[in-house]
Amino acid sequence: MSAHEVLRIERRFRGPDRSANGGYTAGLIGTRLGTSDDAVPQVTLRMPPPLETDLDLTTSEGSAFLRASDGAVVAEAEPVSVDVLDDAAIDPVQYDEALAAEASYRGLENHPFPGCYACGPDNKHGLRLRPGLLGDGRTACTWTPAAELAGTHDLVAPVHLWAALDCPGGWSIDLDGRPSVLGQMTACLDAQPQLGEPCVIMGRHLGESGRKTFTATTLYDSDGRILARARHTWIAVDPALFN
């Protein structure tokens, strides 16, 4: 049996200026895809997700499709083995070290998409993450989820966790020198942080192939427990085509 709903992505959830944040969009679809205990949602973005327009989301057993008004596929999701996230558990640093790493966040000076919901310095309604390089291929930043991100039981809504797991991986790439957008994201949410809980998000560069770059992220709670993990494929682009 399939289910259908109409979604609109508000401008505050943008990535590039004219399209939605990849992690947030992936979360909209991935959180609606039912999976078994040994599977996780993998979302592939097929085109820049449009803002402020009706999008059709169809879910059925084993798949989900987000389509534009003309029927074009914006993104699709399918379950994959949780084993694909084996390299997404990144060794953490302490909160104070993650906070110190934010001083090296390159997006404050030369961000290809400064309005990005997850990490854009110009988006006053965003998550405002500041992932800074640690010097060993990892990034680190802090995150204290605001009350406006509430889901149920004073926990962060899962869609915002997908967004938070996006850009800390991206900034392990030279994003100011090699602007890239999210092409695919696979995520596993083991638990949700409390609103106002000090968290640490780690990112790591995994490799490159042509225009593609592969990264991972891990979200830790205030006790150093893994809450969520993700793996990404990024595609190098000309930012002028998106802004």
N, C-alpha and C positions, 0 to 999 in steps of 0.2 A: 504494500500500500504506500502511495506517495502522498506528501504534504506540500502545500503551496502557500507562500506568503509574499507580500510586497514590502520591500525595504527601501529606505532612503538614507543615504549617508550624509550627515550634516557637514558643513564646511569646517567646523572645528576639528573634525577627524581626518583632515587632509594629510597627505604626505608631501608630494609636489603641489604647487599652487593650484593646479587644475584637476587633480585626481586624489583619491582617498589614500590614506596610509595603508601600506600593504599588510602589516601585521594586524591592524584593526579589521580590515576587510577579511583576511584569512580567518580571524577569530569569529566573525559573524557566521561564516559558513562552517568552520570546523567544530564550533560548539553545538551545532545542530545535527551533526552527523553521528549517529549511534555507532559505537564500536564495542568489540568484545574486550575482555581483560588483557589479552595479549596483542591488541591492535591500538593504533592511535591515528588521528586524522592527519592526512597530508593534503594541503591545499596548493593548487597551482593557479597562478594568476595569468590569464591569457591576454589581458589588455589593461590599460590604466583604468581603475575603477572610477566611474563617473560620480560626481558629487551632486547633491540636491536634485536628484531625479529618481523616478520609480525604477526599482530593479526587482526582477522576479526571481525568487529563491524556491527551487524545487528540490525536495529531499525524498529519497526512497532508500530501501535497504541496500547499503553498500555504495551509495553515491549521493552527491549533492551538486547542483548547478546554479550559479548566479548569472542571470542573463539581463542584458540591456533591453530597452523598449523595442529595438529592432530585431531582437532574438539572438544577437551576438553573445557568445559566452564570455563573460567577464572573468569568472573563476570557476573552478570545479574542485571537488574534494572526494577522496576515497580513503578507506582504511588501509593502513600498511602495518607491518610487524613493528612492534615497539623496539625491536632489536636495532632498527635504523638509528636510534638515539643513543646507542652505546657510547659514542664518543662525545655526547653532549653534556656529560657531568663534569663541569670544569672546576678544578680546585679553587676554593674560595680564598679571599683575603678578609681580614677583620674590617668591621664597619669604618673605623678611623682611616684605614689604609685606602679603602674605596673612596672615602670622602676626599682624601688628599689627591687621589688620582684624577678627580674631576677638574683640578686646576690645569691639567694638560688636555682638556677636551678641545679638539680642534674646530668643532662646529660653531664655537662662539665667534670665530674670526672669519671663516670661509665655508659656510654651510651651503651645499648645493640646493637644499630645500629648507630654508629657514623657518617656514611655517609648519613643519612636520609635527604631527600630533604627539609623537613619542619623544623627539629630541630637538625640536626646533626652538631656538631662542626667541623667535618672534611670535610664537603661539602661546598667548597668555592663558589659554584654556586647555593646554596640553599637559602631558606628563612631565615635561621639562627635564628629561634625563640628560646627564652629562657624562657619557662614558669616555674615560680617559685611558690612554695606553699605559700598560705597566712595563713594557720593554721586552716582553717574552712572548709576544703574539696574543696576549690576553688584554682585555679591557675590564674596567671595574667602575661601578657607580653605585650610589645609594638611591633608594626610592622609599618614600613614606607616602603610601596611598591616601589621597584626600577623600573626604566624606562623599563627594559627588560621584565617586566610582563605585558606590555601594551596589551590591547585588542583594543577597539574602543573608540574614543573621549577622549583619555587620561585617561581612566578608566582601572582598573585591569581586566584582562581576567578572566572570571568566574572559569575556571579550577584551577587557582592558589588560588582562594578563598576557594575552597573545600580543597586544600592542607593545607592552613593556618588554617582552622577549624578542622584539624585532631589532631595533636599532643598536643595542649594545653589541650585537654580533656584527652589524654593518660597519661600526666604527673600528673594528679590528682590520678593516680594509683602509686603504688610503682614499677615503671617500671625497676629500676635498680635491685630490689629484685624479681620482678615478671614480667619478660620480656613478652610482649604481642604484638600481631599484630592485625591490624584492620580486623574485620570480616564483619561488616555491618555499613553503614553510611547513614543517612537521612539528607538532608540539604534543607534549604530555603534561597535563596538569594533575599533579598528585594531591595538591591541597591549595587552598586560597589563603592569602594573608588577611589579617584583620585590618580594618581601616585604621590608619594612624600608626601601623607597626613599622618600625625601621627595618628595611630590607636591603640586601646587597644583590646586585645583578652583575654577573660575570659574562664576558664575551670572549670568543676565541676564533682565530683564523685557522681554517682547516686545509685550504688549498685553492688553486686556480686552474681553469682550463679555458683558454680562449677568452671570451667575454664574460665567462661565468666565474664567480668566486663562491666558495663554500665556507660557512661559518656556523658557530653554535653558541647558545646562551644557556645559562642556568640561573634561576632565581632562588635565593636563600632567605629564610626568615631570620628573626632576631636571635634565634638560638642556633643558627648555623645549619638548619635542616633544609634539605632540598624541597622546594615547593613545586617547581616546574622546570622543564627542559625543552629546548627547541633546536632544530637544525634548519639552515636556510641555504637557498641558492640565490645569488644576486646576479643581475645582468647589468653590465656597464652600458651607460647611455649618455647621450648629449642632453644635459639638463635643460637646455633652451627649448627642447621639444616638449617638455613637461610643465614648465613654468610660464 
